[in-house]
Amino acid sequence: MKMLKDTFSVVRMARLLEVSRSGFYSHLKIEGKEPDAVESWLIIELRRLYDLHERCYGLRRLWDALKDEGYAYSRLTVARAMKKAGISGKKRKKFRLCTTDSNHSFPISPNLLKRNFHASGPNRVWVSDITQVRVGSRWLYLCAIQDLYSRRIVGWSMKSHMETSLLRDALEMATLQRGMHSGLIFHSDRGSQYASHEFRQTLGRHGFLSSMSRKGDCWDNACAESFFASMKKELNCRSFESIKDARNRIFDYIELFYNRRRKHSYLGNISPEQFEMQRVA
């Protein structure tokens, strides 16, 4: 870009190369400086990006974020600067909290998904699960619905209980945002909430096909499980101060960070919203 900036506009080159203009100009400012000065500047930039992305990005995603800004540092240089800055990604903790009540008499739907986690388009397959987070001595339950195509969370609901209304509210949000698509596969575990007559009738009215994992096999719903694991790791769900704090932080995580900004390795290190804008538009 530097060699061609007198021939082509920086705006046009930045658009074609998918880099930011601010990153290019910042690179020009530090070019020619002593190595220590460059590293000091890199540490400042890494801290800015680390804070911007909820302090959860590790080396790979911060390196990608720098490239998005137009910087061409080696992975080793970034790793060294991160170490000096005291920056590290959050490690996933084990959360084995059981929210599945499969001891019921409701009918079980066949496993239509069969671990095929690659949807050919939006609103073809949605997966859903329920998790719980501790707030003091109480539990808050979260139901989320994810579109497998873009990994976007299209519907979610939080309540102090795991009754069917928790799922119904999440599904209502999803259908309001995405519409009703006859033949859509709705996959979940075989918990009593998903298998209940009320919820199955709701799916039927929408023209959705119910699909359920095999008994005791969490890998059949791996994408929904993975989302909750990432959320709990990155949000530090052990530190909610109140129900209101938990609701606000989970809302911000899903709607402002995960769907819009969080880089997803399955999507080529772009966010679900960016993926949909590129592929669906």
Contacts in CASP RR format, 6 or more apart in sequence:
PFRMAT RR
TARGET T0000
AUTHOR 0000-0000-0000
METHOD contacts of the structure
MODEL  1
MKMLKDTFSVVRMARLLEVSRSGFYSHLKIEGKEPDAVESWLIIELRRLY
DLHERCYGLRRLWDALKDEGYAYSRLTVARAMKKAGISGKKRKKFRLCTT
DSNHSFPISPNLLKRNFHASGPNRVWVSDITQVRVGSRWLYLCAIQDLYS
RRIVGWSMKSHMETSLLRDALEMATLQRGMHSGLIFHSDRGSQYASHEFR
QTLGRHGFLSSMSRKGDCWDNACAESFFASMKKELNCRSFESIKDARNRI
FDYIELFYNRRRKHSYLGNISPEQFEMQRVA
1 10 0 8 1.000
1 13 0 8 1.000
1 14 0 8 1.000
1 17 0 8 1.000
1 19 0 8 1.000
1 24 0 8 1.000
2 28 0 8 1.000
4 13 0 8 1.000
5 13 0 8 1.000
10 21 0 8 1.000
10 24 0 8 1.000
10 25 0 8 1.000
11 21 0 8 1.000
14 20 0 8 1.000
14 21 0 8 1.000
14 24 0 8 1.000
18 68 0 8 1.000
19 67 0 8 1.000
19 68 0 8 1.000
19 69 0 8 1.000
19 70 0 8 1.000
20 68 0 8 1.000
20 69 0 8 1.000
20 70 0 8 1.000
22 69 0 8 1.000
23 69 0 8 1.000
23 70 0 8 1.000
23 71 0 8 1.000
24 70 0 8 1.000
26 45 0 8 1.000
26 69 0 8 1.000
26 71 0 8 1.000
27 70 0 8 1.000
27 71 0 8 1.000
30 37 0 8 1.000
30 38 0 8 1.000
30 41 0 8 1.000
33 41 0 8 1.000
39 77 0 8 1.000
39 80 0 8 1.000
39 81 0 8 1.000
39 84 0 8 1.000
42 73 0 8 1.000
42 77 0 8 1.000
42 78 0 8 1.000
42 81 0 8 1.000
43 81 0 8 1.000
43 84 0 8 1.000
43 85 0 8 1.000
45 66 0 8 1.000
45 69 0 8 1.000
45 71 0 8 1.000
46 62 0 8 1.000
46 66 0 8 1.000
46 78 0 8 1.000
46 81 0 8 1.000
46 82 0 8 1.000
46 85 0 8 1.000
46 87 0 8 1.000
47 85 0 8 1.000
47 87 0 8 1.000
49 57 0 8 1.000
49 62 0 8 1.000
49 65 0 8 1.000
49 66 0 8 1.000
49 69 0 8 1.000
50 57 0 8 1.000
50 62 0 8 1.000
50 85 0 8 1.000
50 87 0 8 1.000
52 261 0 8 1.000
53 61 0 8 1.000
53 62 0 8 1.000
53 65 0 8 1.000
53 257 0 8 1.000
53 261 0 8 1.000
53 262 0 8 1.000
54 234 0 8 1.000
54 235 0 8 1.000
54 253 0 8 1.000
54 257 0 8 1.000
55 90 0 8 1.000
56 89 0 8 1.000
56 90 0 8 1.000
56 233 0 8 1.000
56 234 0 8 1.000
57 65 0 8 1.000
57 89 0 8 1.000
57 263 0 8 1.000
58 82 0 8 1.000
58 87 0 8 1.000
58 88 0 8 1.000
58 89 0 8 1.000
59 75 0 8 1.000
59 78 0 8 1.000
59 79 0 8 1.000
59 82 0 8 1.000
59 89 0 8 1.000
61 263 0 8 1.000
61 269 0 8 1.000
62 78 0 8 1.000
62 82 0 8 1.000
62 87 0 8 1.000
63 73 0 8 1.000
63 75 0 8 1.000
63 78 0 8 1.000
64 263 0 8 1.000
64 269 0 8 1.000
65 263 0 8 1.000
66 73 0 8 1.000
66 78 0 8 1.000
73 81 0 8 1.000
82 88 0 8 1.000
90 233 0 8 1.000
90 234 0 8 1.000
90 236 0 8 1.000
91 233 0 8 1.000
92 229 0 8 1.000
92 230 0 8 1.000
92 233 0 8 1.000
93 232 0 8 1.000
93 233 0 8 1.000
95 131 0 8 1.000
95 228 0 8 1.000
95 229 0 8 1.000
95 232 0 8 1.000
95 237 0 8 1.000
97 131 0 8 1.000
97 132 0 8 1.000
99 129 0 8 1.000
99 130 0 8 1.000
99 131 0 8 1.000
99 132 0 8 1.000
99 141 0 8 1.000
99 162 0 8 1.000
100 130 0 8 1.000
100 189 0 8 1.000
100 190 0 8 1.000
100 191 0 8 1.000
100 216 0 8 1.000
101 191 0 8 1.000
101 192 0 8 1.000
101 193 0 8 1.000
102 189 0 8 1.000
102 190 0 8 1.000
102 191 0 8 1.000
102 192 0 8 1.000
102 215 0 8 1.000
102 216 0 8 1.000
103 192 0 8 1.000
104 191 0 8 1.000
104 192 0 8 1.000
104 195 0 8 1.000
106 192 0 8 1.000
106 195 0 8 1.000
106 196 0 8 1.000
106 197 0 8 1.000
106 200 0 8 1.000
107 195 0 8 1.000
107 200 0 8 1.000
108 190 0 8 1.000
108 195 0 8 1.000
108 212 0 8 1.000
109 190 0 8 1.000
109 195 0 8 1.000
109 200 0 8 1.000
109 210 0 8 1.000
109 211 0 8 1.000
109 212 0 8 1.000
110 211 0 8 1.000
110 212 0 8 1.000
111 211 0 8 1.000
111 212 0 8 1.000
111 213 0 8 1.000
111 214 0 8 1.000
111 220 0 8 1.000
112 185 0 8 1.000
112 187 0 8 1.000
112 209 0 8 1.000
112 211 0 8 1.000
113 125 0 8 1.000
113 127 0 8 1.000
113 185 0 8 1.000
113 187 0 8 1.000
113 211 0 8 1.000
113 220 0 8 1.000
115 219 0 8 1.000
115 220 0 8 1.000
115 222 0 8 1.000
117 148 0 8 1.000
117 222 0 8 1.000
117 223 0 8 1.000
118 148 0 8 1.000
119 125 0 8 1.000
119 147 0 8 1.000
119 148 0 8 1.000
119 149 0 8 1.000
120 149 0 8 1.000
121 149 0 8 1.000
122 147 0 8 1.000
122 149 0 8 1.000
122 150 0 8 1.000
122 178 0 8 1.000
122 276 0 8 1.000
122 280 0 8 1.000
123 147 0 8 1.000
123 149 0 8 1.000
123 178 0 8 1.000
123 179 0 8 1.000
123 181 0 8 1.000
123 184 0 8 1.000
124 148 0 8 1.000
124 149 0 8 1.000
124 181 0 8 1.000
124 184 0 8 1.000
124 185 0 8 1.000
125 147 0 8 1.000
125 148 0 8 1.000
125 149 0 8 1.000
125 184 0 8 1.000
125 185 0 8 1.000
125 187 0 8 1.000
126 145 0 8 1.000
126 146 0 8 1.000
126 147 0 8 1.000
126 148 0 8 1.000
126 154 0 8 1.000
126 174 0 8 1.000
126 184 0 8 1.000
126 185 0 8 1.000
126 186 0 8 1.000
126 187 0 8 1.000
126 208 0 8 1.000
127 145 0 8 1.000
127 146 0 8 1.000
127 148 0 8 1.000
127 187 0 8 1.000
127 188 0 8 1.000
127 221 0 8 1.000
127 223 0 8 1.000
127 224 0 8 1.000
128 143 0 8 1.000
128 144 0 8 1.000
128 145 0 8 1.000
128 146 0 8 1.000
128 167 0 8 1.000
128 170 0 8 1.000
128 186 0 8 1.000
128 187 0 8 1.000
128 188 0 8 1.000
128 194 0 8 1.000
128 224 0 8 1.000
129 143 0 8 1.000
129 144 0 8 1.000
129 188 0 8 1.000
129 189 0 8 1.000
129 221 0 8 1.000
129 224 0 8 1.000
129 225 0 8 1.000
129 227 0 8 1.000
129 228 0 8 1.000
130 141 0 8 1.000
130 142 0 8 1.000
130 143 0 8 1.000
130 162 0 8 1.000
130 166 0 8 1.000
130 167 0 8 1.000
130 193 0 8 1.000
131 141 0 8 1.000
131 142 0 8 1.000
131 144 0 8 1.000
131 228 0 8 1.000
131 232 0 8 1.000
132 139 0 8 1.000
132 140 0 8 1.000
132 141 0 8 1.000
132 142 0 8 1.000
132 162 0 8 1.000
133 139 0 8 1.000
133 140 0 8 1.000
133 142 0 8 1.000
133 232 0 8 1.000
133 237 0 8 1.000
133 240 0 8 1.000
133 246 0 8 1.000
133 250 0 8 1.000
134 140 0 8 1.000
134 237 0 8 1.000
134 238 0 8 1.000
134 240 0 8 1.000
135 240 0 8 1.000
135 241 0 8 1.000
135 242 0 8 1.000
135 243 0 8 1.000
135 245 0 8 1.000
135 246 0 8 1.000
136 240 0 8 1.000
138 160 0 8 1.000
138 243 0 8 1.000
139 160 0 8 1.000
140 158 0 8 1.000
140 159 0 8 1.000
140 160 0 8 1.000
140 240 0 8 1.000
140 243 0 8 1.000
140 246 0 8 1.000
140 247 0 8 1.000
141 158 0 8 1.000
141 159 0 8 1.000
141 160 0 8 1.000
141 161 0 8 1.000
141 162 0 8 1.000
141 166 0 8 1.000
142 156 0 8 1.000
142 157 0 8 1.000
142 158 0 8 1.000
142 228 0 8 1.000
142 250 0 8 1.000
143 156 0 8 1.000
143 157 0 8 1.000
143 158 0 8 1.000
143 166 0 8 1.000
143 167 0 8 1.000
143 169 0 8 1.000
143 170 0 8 1.000
144 153 0 8 1.000
144 155 0 8 1.000
144 156 0 8 1.000
144 170 0 8 1.000
144 224 0 8 1.000
144 227 0 8 1.000
144 228 0 8 1.000
144 254 0 8 1.000
145 153 0 8 1.000
145 154 0 8 1.000
145 155 0 8 1.000
145 156 0 8 1.000
145 170 0 8 1.000
145 171 0 8 1.000
145 173 0 8 1.000
145 174 0 8 1.000
146 152 0 8 1.000
146 153 0 8 1.000
146 154 0 8 1.000
146 223 0 8 1.000
146 224 0 8 1.000
146 227 0 8 1.000
147 154 0 8 1.000
147 178 0 8 1.000
147 272 0 8 1.000
148 223 0 8 1.000
149 276 0 8 1.000
150 267 0 8 1.000
150 272 0 8 1.000
150 273 0 8 1.000
150 275 0 8 1.000
150 276 0 8 1.000
150 279 0 8 1.000
151 223 0 8 1.000
151 227 0 8 1.000
151 264 0 8 1.000
151 266 0 8 1.000
151 267 0 8 1.000
151 272 0 8 1.000
151 275 0 8 1.000
152 259 0 8 1.000
152 272 0 8 1.000
152 273 0 8 1.000
152 275 0 8 1.000
152 276 0 8 1.000
153 227 0 8 1.000
153 254 0 8 1.000
153 258 0 8 1.000
153 259 0 8 1.000
153 272 0 8 1.000
154 173 0 8 1.000
154 174 0 8 1.000
154 177 0 8 1.000
154 178 0 8 1.000
155 170 0 8 1.000
155 171 0 8 1.000
155 173 0 8 1.000
155 174 0 8 1.000
155 177 0 8 1.000
156 170 0 8 1.000
156 173 0 8 1.000
156 254 0 8 1.000
157 166 0 8 1.000
157 167 0 8 1.000
157 169 0 8 1.000
157 170 0 8 1.000
157 173 0 8 1.000
158 246 0 8 1.000
158 247 0 8 1.000
158 250 0 8 1.000
159 165 0 8 1.000
159 166 0 8 1.000
159 169 0 8 1.000
160 243 0 8 1.000
162 193 0 8 1.000
163 193 0 8 1.000
164 193 0 8 1.000
164 196 0 8 1.000
164 198 0 8 1.000
164 199 0 8 1.000
166 193 0 8 1.000
167 193 0 8 1.000
167 194 0 8 1.000
167 199 0 8 1.000
168 198 0 8 1.000
168 199 0 8 1.000
168 202 0 8 1.000
171 199 0 8 1.000
171 202 0 8 1.000
171 203 0 8 1.000
171 206 0 8 1.000
175 206 0 8 1.000
180 206 0 8 1.000
180 207 0 8 1.000
180 208 0 8 1.000
181 208 0 8 1.000
182 206 0 8 1.000
182 207 0 8 1.000
182 208 0 8 1.000
183 207 0 8 1.000
183 208 0 8 1.000
183 209 0 8 1.000
184 206 0 8 1.000
184 207 0 8 1.000
184 208 0 8 1.000
184 209 0 8 1.000
185 208 0 8 1.000
185 209 0 8 1.000
185 211 0 8 1.000
186 203 0 8 1.000
186 208 0 8 1.000
186 209 0 8 1.000
186 210 0 8 1.000
186 211 0 8 1.000
187 211 0 8 1.000
187 212 0 8 1.000
187 213 0 8 1.000
187 220 0 8 1.000
187 221 0 8 1.000
188 194 0 8 1.000
188 210 0 8 1.000
188 211 0 8 1.000
188 212 0 8 1.000
188 213 0 8 1.000
188 221 0 8 1.000
188 224 0 8 1.000
189 212 0 8 1.000
189 213 0 8 1.000
189 216 0 8 1.000
189 218 0 8 1.000
189 220 0 8 1.000
189 221 0 8 1.000
190 212 0 8 1.000
190 213 0 8 1.000
190 215 0 8 1.000
193 199 0 8 1.000
194 210 0 8 1.000
194 212 0 8 1.000
195 212 0 8 1.000
200 210 0 8 1.000
203 209 0 8 1.000
203 210 0 8 1.000
204 210 0 8 1.000
213 220 0 8 1.000
213 221 0 8 1.000
214 220 0 8 1.000
218 225 0 8 1.000
227 258 0 8 1.000
230 258 0 8 1.000
231 237 0 8 1.000
231 250 0 8 1.000
231 253 0 8 1.000
231 254 0 8 1.000
231 258 0 8 1.000
234 253 0 8 1.000
235 249 0 8 1.000
235 250 0 8 1.000
235 253 0 8 1.000
237 246 0 8 1.000
240 246 0 8 1.000
240 249 0 8 1.000
258 271 0 8 1.000
258 272 0 8 1.000
259 271 0 8 1.000
259 272 0 8 1.000
259 273 0 8 1.000
260 271 0 8 1.000
260 272 0 8 1.000
260 273 0 8 1.000
261 271 0 8 1.000
262 271 0 8 1.000
262 272 0 8 1.000
263 269 0 8 1.000
263 270 0 8 1.000
263 271 0 8 1.000
264 270 0 8 1.000
264 271 0 8 1.000
264 272 0 8 1.000
264 275 0 8 1.000
267 274 0 8 1.000
267 275 0 8 1.000
270 278 0 8 1.000
END
